């Protein structure tokens, strides 16, 4: 049974994604309960067993980052969706956040500070990332001259998100709001990257989701700067490792992806994850949280 089936007094379950479950209050107030489950997905499928403790680790890290971005790091306060003083049900075991209901914007705000992943593939072919020209001579895992904003359109459930241009973002949300999304995303990335660097970590890239409250204020929502939404590397390993794979070992579910890629042909039901893969993945999530918040 998934967390989505768990009855919570005063709340009605309304939706479950691959990782998060959403609940609405039975009193009709303009709130939501977001619960991060222990589920883990790869290659668009939810796997078994879950990663024990993952939901609480993700939520704890999101809450810590929301606090930093609310001025805890010395920067300006970025509005977020947390409702001050609201306590999630005890049954959520540290995995829940009570948040303000927002009008969510259909743009996933991706910021890249390093060349990797799909960006590296495109750069090798065209010298660009999401259509943005980059200097010649960059290698896999190299730092970009400046962080770049590469938005994506949040596709309907069951479909893949689509990389879009800034002009397309303007068409979707308007010129003023598009500029605000870009500028705020780059600001958050730079602040978070500086804090991570001070802890011996590299924030290679990340993605944000924003909504708008009743007053029209742009508001940071969902999770923020977690292992599931961001790519973190160890700074010393990045400087000294001899291969791209080694220098870019990340604090996320890459262990799961690698094991599944080697043991499943993406046909039928995926095999169950071995106990050591589950344990090692949970340890990576914990290590990131401990290093950032120490």
N, C-alpha and C positions, 0 to 999 in steps of 0.2 A: 504494500500500500504506500502511495506517495504522500508527501506532506499535504498535497492539495486536498486529500480526502479527510484530513484531520478537522473535526468540528471545533470551532472556537466560539465560545460564548460571546454574543454581541456582534459577531461578524459573519458575513455570508461570503463564501468562496465564489469568485467570479471568473477567474482565469488562471491557467498555469502555462508557463513557457517551459523551455528546456531546463531552466534553473530556478526561476522565481515564481511564486504563487501570490496572487493578488486577492484581497478581501475588501468588501465594502461594509461599513457599519450599518447595523440594523436600525439605528436611530435616525438614519437619513442625513446625518451631518456630512459636510464636504471634506471628508477624510478618506484615506485608504490605508490599508495595512499591507506592506510589502514584506514577504518572507523569503529569504534565500534558503533554498533547500540544499541538501548534501549531494544532489544529483550531479552527474558529470556527463558531458556530451562531447563527442568528437565525430567529425565527418557527418554532421547533421543527424546523429542518432544519440539517444540517451542510453547510457551503458549501465551495466550491473557489475558489481555492487556499487553503491554510492561511496563517495569519499568522506569517511567519518569526520565530522567537525568542520567540513568545508564551509557550510552556510554561515556558521557563527564567525569563522575567520574572515570571510568576505564582508560580513556586516560590520564587524569590529573595525576593519580597515577603512571601510567607507565612512563610518561615523568619525573616525580619527581624521580622515582627510577633510570631511565637511567642516570639522572644527578648525583645522588649519586654515582653510580657505575662507572661513568666517572672520578671519583676522588673527588667528592664532600664530600665523607665520609673520605677522607684521605688515602684511599687505592689506588692501582694501577688502571689505567684507563682500564676498560673492553670495548673493541670495540663493538659498537652497530650499528644498521641499520639506525638510524636517519640521515637525510641529513641536515647538518647545514645550517641555513638561509632559508630553504624551507618552504613556508607557505601553509597550506592546504586551500582549497576553503572555503570562509566564510559560505557557505551553510551547511558545516558539523558541525557547532555550537560547536566547541571545541572537536569533536569526532574523528578528523582525524589526521593522521601522514603521512608525506611524507617521504618515506624510500628508501634506496638503494635496488635494486633487488639483491637477493642472490641465490646461489644454496643451497637450504634447505636440511639439513641432516635428514634422516628418523628415527631419534631417539628422543624421548621425554625424557628429562633429569630430572627425579624425584629425589628430595632429601627429606629424612624424618629425622626429628630430634626428633620426638615423636611417640609413638606407638598408632595408632588409625586407624579407617576405615578398609579397606580390610587387612591392615597389622596386625591389632589386631585379625581379624578372623583367618588368617593363623598362627599367633603366638600361639593361643590357641590350634590349631590342631597339629602343627609341631615344635613349638619353633623357627620358622624362619619367616623372612619377605622377600618375593621375593627370597627365597632360602638361604638367609644370616642368619646363626645361631646367636641367641641372648641369653643373660643370662637368666636363670630361674628366676621366681618370679616377672616379670614385670606385671603391671596392665594396664588397658585401660586408655590411656591418659598420661602414664608415659614418662618421658624424656629418650631417648636412651643414652647409654654410650658415643657414638659418632654419629654424623649424618652419614647416609648411602646413597649411590647412588644406586637407583633402576630404571634403565632405562626401557623404553617401546618402542616397535616398533610402529611407526605411521602408522596405517592401512589405506588402501584406503578409500575414502569417502563412508560413509554408513556402515562401519565395525568398530568393537571395537578395540581400541589399545590393544596390547598384552605385558604383562610384559616379559622382556627378561633378560638373564644373561649378565654379562660383557663380557664373551667369545663370545656371540652372537653379542654384540655391536662391538667387534673387527672384526668379520666376515663381518659386514655391512659397517664399515667405515675405517677399518684398525687399527692396534695396536696403532700407534702414535696419531691418531685423537681420538680414544676411550679414551685414557689416558687423552688427553687434555679436552675432554668433561667432564669426571669424575672430574678432578682436578678443572676445572673452575667452574663447578656447585657447588661443595662443598665450594669453596672459596666464591662464591656469596652468598650462603646460610648462611655461618658463618657471613659474613659482614652484611647481611640484618637482621639476627636474633639478632645480637648485637645492631643494631640501633633500632629495634622494642622493644627489652628489655628495652632500655633506655626510651621508651615512654610507658612503662607499658603493653606491648603486647608480646605474644608468637607467633613466626612463627613456627607452628607445622610441616608443610611440604609445598612443592612448586614444580612447574615444569617449566622448561625452554625449549625454542626452539632455535636452533642455525643454522646458515647458513655459507657459505664460500663465501668471495668476490673474485674478479678477481685475487687478489694476493695470494689467499689461506689462508687469515686470518680468524680465527674462529670469528664469529660475532654474538652477542646476538640479537635476533629478536623477532617479534610478541609482545605480551604484556609481562610485567615482574612484578612479585610480587604483582599482583592485587587480589581482592577478588574472581575473577573467576579462578585464577590459583594457589591460595595459601589458606592455612587454618590458620587463625589468631584466637588466643584466648586472652581474658583479663587475664593478669598475676595474679592479685589479686583473681579473681574468680576461676582460676585454682588451686590456693593454698588452698582456703577455702571452696569451694563448697562440698557438701556431696555426690553428685551422679556424675557418669561419664558424663551424659548428661548435667548437669548443669555446670560442670567445663570446658567442651569443647564447650560451646555455641560459634558459629563462626560468623565472620563478613561477611557473604556472603548470598547466596540464600537458606540457610537451612530452613528458614521460608517458602519459596515456596515449597521445597521438602516435608516438614512435612505436610503442608496443603494438597498438592496434594495426598500424600500417604494415607491420611485419607478420601479423598473425591473422589477418582478415582480408578477404578479397572484395569487401564492400557488397557482397551478395548475401541475402538472407539475414538471419539474426546474428549479430556480432557475438563473439565469445565473451564469457565472463572475465573480468579483469583478475589477474592473480593477486594474492594478498600482498606480495611485496611491492607491486605496482601501486596499489592503493595506499600502502604505508609511505612509500617514497613520495608520492604526490602530495599527500597531506603534510608531510614534513616540509616540502617546498613552500606551500602556502603559509605554514607557521613560521618558517625562517624569514620570509619577506616581512610579515607583520612584526616579528620581534626586532628585526634590524631597523625598520623604519621608525618604530615607536619607542625604541630604547632611549 
